[in-house]
Each structure stands twice: as structure tokens, then as C-alpha cells.
Amino acid sequence: MNDKIDAKKMKKTTRYNIKKDTLTYLNNYGKLKMYKLPINDYWHYEFWIAKCSTFPNGKRERKSTFESKFLVAKEIAIENYIAYQTAKKNNKVNQIAKITNKNIKNSFAYVGQLFLHSKDKDVETRIKNELQKVVKRNPQIKPNDIEDRRKELTKRLSSTNNTYRLCYNLISKDFGSKDINEIEANDIDNWLQEQKENKVWSSSYTEKYKLTFNVILKFALNNKDDTDNYFIKRLPKLKSIPCDNSYLPGFNDKEKDMIFAYLKQKSLGLTQFEYEKLSKDKKLKKQVWQKHQNDFEHFALNKDRSLWYELHDSTIFYYGSFLRAGTEFGQLRFKDVEIDPNFILNGRRNPTLRVKPEYVKVAIHDHPNYTSNFCVGIFKNCLIRYEGVADKFLFFNDEYPTLVRRNQFGKFISSRFKNILLDLKIRKDKKTGINRSFRCLRNTALTVRRENSPSSAVSDIASNARTSTAMLERFYNREINRKEIAQRALSIKSNN
């Protein structure tokens, strides 16, 4: 019996022993240290609160950050450490909330912490509800699969909170000690403009900090302090900030053809000279490609050509599917796609794909869309590669088979595409000087559809791509040839 008890104690001790290789001391913050435990993948922090009226004997503070990334966890640990020490100096340790502490009554720092805590609680509730649904749908699901799903949900649902937290930490350096009720719109606008002029961030990052201000202020407007009064009585109205750097220029027809030709050349295992020579003979080129396809169907391609052919298929499918490059494309499974054989295009039956990703980036566009018809052939190649198993991913499933690893797939294909652009010397857009990426292909596809369609079809193009008409027009107006538009507009004959 004693042996069993000792074994249990040993097991418990082992689960909560610090992983020595993760132990990190933050020397600039007293005896603050961080570490991981075998029980989970989160970073924990620990520090000592010296003797005070609240804790006559002192107190060791130990908490989990609920973050697996060190840099994010470090920010949480430091902000809690500083807050405790500040509260101790003011002899207000007893006012410290469980989440952290409020060093100044109703300060921006304190309200921000309350906001972050509420957002974290919302995420925990959503994860719990989602996992309950998963178990209810599939009672036989394995514990490893549940944990895999939990990690994926945590990563996906916590990403916005992590952005808020990082922005909050930087904002608090200037606004943390100010009473939130005394912060005016001009204070925030001037601060954001100053950061932008000093080129501390790009315009898109400035928008993120502005958004963080907004959500914390809205939280303050709708929540009460310890005296049962709302933190603020009105919401400061902030100026809009142009976000030019969020624009991703597309590729013109020549550049697009160069990219697709490069992928074909690599898939065939040819040099650039050999491929250019082959391209001059259309009949021979067709025969070579048919032989390549036949070799693929009989699994006769070598490893290098197989990889390039899958890169070829994934790139062209992304271009023709109008999916977003993140979770929508990266986590697309066979169960999310079906062939519609009765699709009518230009008065003729033309089979195409109906796609409804499980993970949609923009909730208001949670509806299926149809791809370009050439995606059907690529989808059939995917069926050959992975036998059409419902839960398998369409592209590079063997290399990145789990949800947790699909983020690595995104990095892989982005890196490969970047190298292609560098090889072709077309990475930098000539008009804007902006470096282009894999995501630019979607903008290219939408611009092509917009240019070749009447104005009445704009809303249809946007709806099928699961985006807004305003967003489509915004990118279209940046891409079009202004001279050609002016020539068409000014050539209209007057009725007079």
C-alpha cells in the first residue's frame, strides 16, 4: 500500500517539477523566473512578494501564462510582476485582482488587464464548447485527437487576444498610468500620428494599435469599476488612419504566365533553355506533358519532380479558387470540396468545384463558392495523391498531416513562392516598390475577373470570392490602367 502511495506522490511530483532546460531568469526584474512544467506546454512565472501589510510573511506568486510562445508569455509575466511591485509600494496589494493588479485606480493599464482577462475567459469557454461538440459528434474520438483539436483551437482563437496583449503592453508605456476617463481622442490620435511619422510601425500596425485602443475603451464604456460606476461615460471618436501598406499588388499577365511556366518547367525536370525550346513546338509540348501526367498517375515521378508538381497544382488551385491564403486554403480538406458536374458556364455544361472550407477567416462570408473550371483537373490529381480520404488535406498532406503542422505548410509554400519570384526577378512591384508574396495571387485573380466583367457583375464576383464589393473595388482601382480608363470615359459621345 505504501509503495502505491509513494508511486502516486512521485508521479505528482514529476508532473509538477520544473523542466530544467526551460528555466529562465529575467535579471532586470528581481527574482522573476519563467519555466515550463511536464503537465502542459504553457510557460509559468514565479516571483516573491516581500513582506507587507497584506502578506506579513511575504508571498510566493506562481501562475501560468496560458501561453506556449516565450515572447508572449514573457510580456505577461513582466506586466504582472511590475503591477504587483507597484501595488506593494502603494500598500494596495489587497486590491490586486486575480488576473493581475491595478496599480492606479481605473488606469488604462488596469482596465486593459480586465479586458484581456475577459477575452481570455471567452476563449476558454469557446474552446470548451467546441470540444464538447466534437466529442458529441464522434464519441469514439481518441484523446490525442482531442488534444490536437484543443491546440489548434487555442492557437486560432487566441491569436487576436495575443495581438491585443502585445499592443496593450506597448501602449501602456505611455498611457498605462493615466486615468482612462481622462484620455481624450486627441491624445490617442496625436500619439498614433507621432508613431507613424517617426516610422516606428507601418500603417497597418498603426491600425492594430488604434483597434486596441478602441476595444479597451468600448470595454470601459460597458463595464463598471469597484464603486459600481462605469469606467467612462462616452467613447472618444478616433480619426481614421490610411493603411497604404496593407495593399498587396498583383501580377500582370506576363508575370503570371512566367510563374506558371516556371512551375511547369520544374515539374517536367527541364532547364529553362530546354523548356523554352520545347515551348516553340506546341504539338511536342502537349505530348511531353501528357507523358508527364501519365507518369504521375502511375507514381513514376521522382521525388523532386513530384514535389514541384504538387507545388504547381497547389499554386494554380489557389489562384483559381479565390480562397484566402491562411486557414481557408492551408486547411482545406477533401470533405470541403465536391465536383458539380451540372455547372453551366457561358451556356455550356462545364464541371467545376464547389468549395466550403471548414475554417473561414471572415465569419460573415461563411458560405460556399465555386472555383475556376481548371481547378477540377487539379482536384483529380489530389484524389490520385491521397485517395480522396475525407479528413486528408488537399496539398502536402504527408508532410504536414495535422492541424498543428498546417501553419508550417503555409510557411513552406510562401518561402518556395518567394524563391520563385526572386529567380524570375519579379518579386518587387515596379509601380509601388512593394515586395509581393503568395497572397498576391488572389488579388491577381480577382482583378482579372473584375477587368473582364461588366460593372453589374462586380457584386457577383465579390460574393463568389467571399469578400466585399468595397474590398474588390479598392484593389481593382489600384491595379487598373488609369490611362485606358480615361480614354474609354472621355471617348463617350455627348448627346449635345
N, C-alpha and C positions, 0 to 999 in steps of 0.2 A: 504493500500500500504506500509506504514511504517513498519507494522508488518511483511509483507513478506520480506522486505529488511533486517530487523533485524534478521529474521529467517535464511536468507541466510548467513549473516555475522556470526551468531552463528555457523552455520553448518561448514563454512570455518574455523573458529577459532578452533572448536572442532577437525577437521581433522588434524590440524597442531599443536595442543597442545602436549607438551611432555608427554609421558607416564611416570608418576612419578615413577612407580615401576622399570623402566628400567634406570633411570638417574644414571650415574656412573661418578665419578670424578677420573681422573688419576693424583694423587697428585704429582708424580715425574715430571710432565710436565706442570708446571704453572697452568693455569686455564682451561686446556684441559678437556672437558667433553664429554661424549657419551650418546646417548639416542635413543629411537625409537619413531616414530610418528604413529598415528592411520591409516594414509593413506597407509602405506605398512609395510612390515616385515623387512625392512633394518635398520641397525644401522647408525646413523648420528653422526657427531662430530662437535664441536664448540670450538673456542678459539679466543683470542683477539690479534690483531697485534698492537703493540704500535705505537705511532706517529713516522713518518719517512718522508723522502722527497717525497716518492710516496703517502703516506697516511698521510697528515699533521694532520688530526684529529683522526688518528687511524682507524682501521677497524675490524669489527667482521667477522670472517671467518666461514661459516657454509656450510657443504657439506654432501652428502650421500656417504657412502662407497660402496653401492650396494652389501652389504654382509649381510646375516642373521645370520651367526655364529659370536659370540662375539670375539673369539680369533683372527680370520682372520681380522675382522673389526678393532680391536684394533691395529694390526700391521699397517694397512693402515693409521689410524688416527695419530699414533705416528710418522710414517715416514714423513707424510705431515707437522706435527707440527714442527719437528726438521728441516726440509728443509726450512720452512718459516722463522724460527728464525735465521738460518744460513745465509740465503739470506739477512735478515734485517741487521745483523751485518756488512755484506759486502756492505750494501747500494745497493743491487741488487734485491730488491723486484719486480721491474718492469720487470725483466727477468723471473719471475716465470710463467710457463705455467699453463693452466687451470687445467691440471691433477694434478700437484704438482709444484715443483720448481727445478731449477738447482742451487745448491749451489756452485759448481765449474764447470767451463766451460768444457763441454764434459767429465765429470767424469763418472765413471762406474755407480754411483748412478743415475745420470741424464739420461743417455742413457737407463738404466734399467727401469726407470719410463716411458720413451717414449714407450719402448717395451711393458710394461704391459698395458699401455693405449690403444695401437693399438690392442692388443689381446682382451681387454675388448670390444672395439668397434666392432671387428669381431664377438664376441659372441652375442652382441646386434643385429647386422644385421642378423645373422643366426636365432636367436630366432624370430625376426620379420618376416622373410621369411617363417619359418616353420609354424608359427601361421596363416599366410595368406593362406598357402596351406591347413591347417586343416579346416579353415572356408570355403574355396572354395570347398573342398570335401564334407563338411557337413554344409550347410548354416543354419541348424536348431540347431546347437550345442549350448548348454547352456553356459552362461557367467562363471558359476562355473567350468564347464569342461574346458573352455579355460584357466582359471586361474590355474587350476590343471595342465594342459599341460605346461603352462608357467613356473611354479615352477619346474616341472620335467626337462624341457629343460635347465633352468637356472642352476639347480644342476648338470646335466650331462655335459653340455658344459663348465661350469665354473670350473670344478674340476681340469683340467690341469692348468688353469690360477692360481688357488689358490695355487697349488703346486709350480709353478714358483715364486709366490709372497713370499711365506714362505721361499723358498730357497734364493731368492734375498735379503730378509731382513737380513739373517744371513751372506751371502757373503759380503754384503755392509759394515759390521762392520770392515772388513779388506781391502776391495777393493773400498769401496764407494767413497773415496776422491781421488783416483788415476785417472789420465787421461787415458781413455780407450785405447788411441793409444799407450800408453807406457806399457801396460800389456802384458807380454810375456808368451808363453806356459809354460816355466819352472816355472814361478811364480805360475801359476794355478796348474800345476802338483805337485809341492812341497807342496803347501797348501793342496791339496786333500790328498796327501800321509801322511802328518802330522796329519790331522784329523783322517785318518784311523788307523795310528799307535797308536795314543792316544785313540783309540776306542771311539771317540766322536759319530760316527754313525756306522751302519753296512755297508757292502759293497754295498748293494742295495741303501741305502740312499746316499752314496758317488756318485753313478751313477746319481742320481737325481740332485745333485749339479753340477756335471760335465755337465749334459744336460742343466741346466740353464745357465751355462757359455756359452755353445755353441750357444744356441738360441739367447742370448743377443748379442754375438759377430757377429753372422750372420746378425742380425738386423742392427748392426752398420756398417757392410760391405755394406749393400744395401740401407742405408739411409743417408741423408745429414744433416749437422748442420746449424746453423744460417748464416754461411759465404758461404753456398752453396758448401761446400766440404764434401766428405764422412767422416764419423767419423773415420773409419780405412780403410787402403788400402789393407790389407792382413789378412787372417784368421789364427790365431795361431792353430797349429795342436796339439791336446792334446793326451796324451797316453791313451791306453785302460786300464781299471781297472777291474781285475777279480771280478766277482759278485757271490761268492760262496753262500752267504746267501739267494739268490733268489731261490735256489734249494729246492723243496719240495719233500721229499722221499715218495714213495708209500707204499702200504701194500703188504706183501706176501700172498700167497693163504690161509694159515692158519688164518692169521689175518683178511683177507677179509671175510672168512666164519664165523669167530667169530662175526664180526659186523652184518652181515645179519641174523645170528641165534639169536642174541640178540634182533634185531628189531622184528623178528617173535615171539619170546618168549613174549615180551611186548605186541604185538598185540593180542596174544591169552589170555593175562591176567594170565600167568603162572609164577611160581617161576623158578629159574634156575634148581633146583632139579627136579621139575615136568617136565620141558621141556626136560632135559637130559634123564629122564625115558621114556618119550613119543618118543624120537628120536630112541630108540632101537627097537621100533615096527613100521616099515615103513608103514604097512597097516593101523594101528590105527592112525598114524600121518597124513596120507593122508585124512582119514575120518574126523579127528578133523579140519583140515584146510578147507575142503570142507564145513563143518558146519559153520565155521567162515566166509567164503566167502558168504554163504547163508544168514547169519545174517546181514552181511554188506549190501548186495543187498536189504534187507528188512528193512534197517535202525534200526536194533535191537541191535547194539553195544552200550555199554555205552560210556560216554564222554571220559573217559581215554583211552579205547581201540580204539576208533575212532581216537583220536589224534595220538596214537602210530602207527596205521595202515597207516595214512596219512604220518607220518614220514618215515615209512617203504617204502611206494611207492615212495615218493619224493627222498629218498636216492638212491634206486636202479635205478630209472629212470635217475637220474643224472649220475650214474655210466655207464649206458648203452647208454646214449645219446651223450656223448663226448662234451657237452656244457660247456662253461666256467661258473664259479660259480656266477659271478656278474649279470649283467643285462640280459645276454643271458638265463640263467636258471631261475633267480628270476622273470623276467618279461615275461616269456613265457605264451602266451595265447592260447586258443583253436583254434583261427583263424590262428595261426602259425604252426599248426600240422595237418597232414592228413594221413590216413591209405592207404598204397599202397598194394592192395591185390595181385598184379601180380609180386611181387618181387621174383626173383629167387636166391636161396641160395644153393650152393652145388648141383646144378642140379634139385632142387625141388622147387615148389612154396611155399614161406614162407612169409606171410604178415609181413610187418614192417612199421615203421613210417618215413614219410618224414617231416623234420623239417626245417623251415626257420624263425628264430627269427627276430622280428621287430627291436630289439636293438642289433646290433652286435658290439662287443668290438673292433675287428680288421677290419677296412674297406676293406682291400684287400681280406678278406675271406668272402665277402658278398654273399654267395651262400648257397643253402640248403645242408643238409647232412641227412644220413639215420642212424637210431638207431639200436641197437641190437634188435632181434625179440621179446625178452621177455618184451620189453617196450610196446608192443601192449596191453597186458593184463592189465598193469598198467594204460595205457591211457583209457581203457574201465572203470576202476574203477573211474577215474577222471570224465568221462562222467556221471556216476551214481551220483557222489557227486554234480556236478554243472550243470548238464543237458546240457553240451556242449555249453553253451552260448558263442558266438564268442569272446566277449570282456572280458570274465572272465579269471582269471589266473588258471593254471592247479592245483596249490597246495596252500592250505591255503588261498583261495580267500576270505572267510567270515571274517577271522581275519585281513587280510591285503588287502583290496579290491581296493586301489587306487595306482597309480604310486608313489605318495609321500611316501606312507607307505611301499612300497616293500623293501626299504632298511632295515626296521625293520624285515621283513621276513628273509632276509639274515643273520642278527644278531641272530635271533631266532634259525634258523636251524644250524648255526655254533656253537652256545652255546650248543644246545642239543647234537650235534655230539661230541663236546669236552667232555661232561659229559659221553657219551657212551665210548669213548676211555679211560677215567680215570677209569670208572667202570671195564673195561676189562684189565686195566693196560698195554695198548699198545700205549699210546699217544706218548711216546718218541721213536724215531727210534734207534734201538740198534747200528747200524753201525755209524751213524753220530751224534747221540745225539740231533737231531733237533726235536722239538715238531711238531707233524703232525696235520692237520686240515681237514675240509670238502673238501677243494680243492685237497687234495692228492688223492682222489678217481679217479679224471680224469687222473692223471698221472699213477695210477694203471691200469686203463682200457686201456690206450694207450700202456703201457709196456706189458701187457698180449697179446694184438693184435700183437705187434711187435715180441715178443718171439715166437709166434705160427704161424708166417707167413714167407714165403721166402723173401729174400732181395729184390726181384723185386717188392714186394707189399708195400714197405715202403712208396713210394710216394703216393700210393692209400690210405693207412691208414691215412697219414698226411692230404691229401686233403679232405677225408670224415670227419675228425675231425676239418677241417678248421684251420689247423695250418701248419707250415713249416716242411719240411723234416729235416732241421738242428735242429729245436727245438725238434723234436721227437727223433732224434739220440742222442741229448745232454742228455736227461733224460734217454733214454734206456741204454746208456753207463755207467750211474751212477748206474743203477739198476741191470744189469745182473751179473751173477756169473762168475767172471773172470777166475776161475779155470776150469769151464766147457767149456768156450770159448777156452781156451788154449788147453785143451785136444782134442777138435774137430779139432782145427787148426793144432796141431802137429801130429795128427794121420793120416794126408793125406800122402799117399804113394808117394814116389819120383819116377819119371819116369826113373831115373838112376838105 
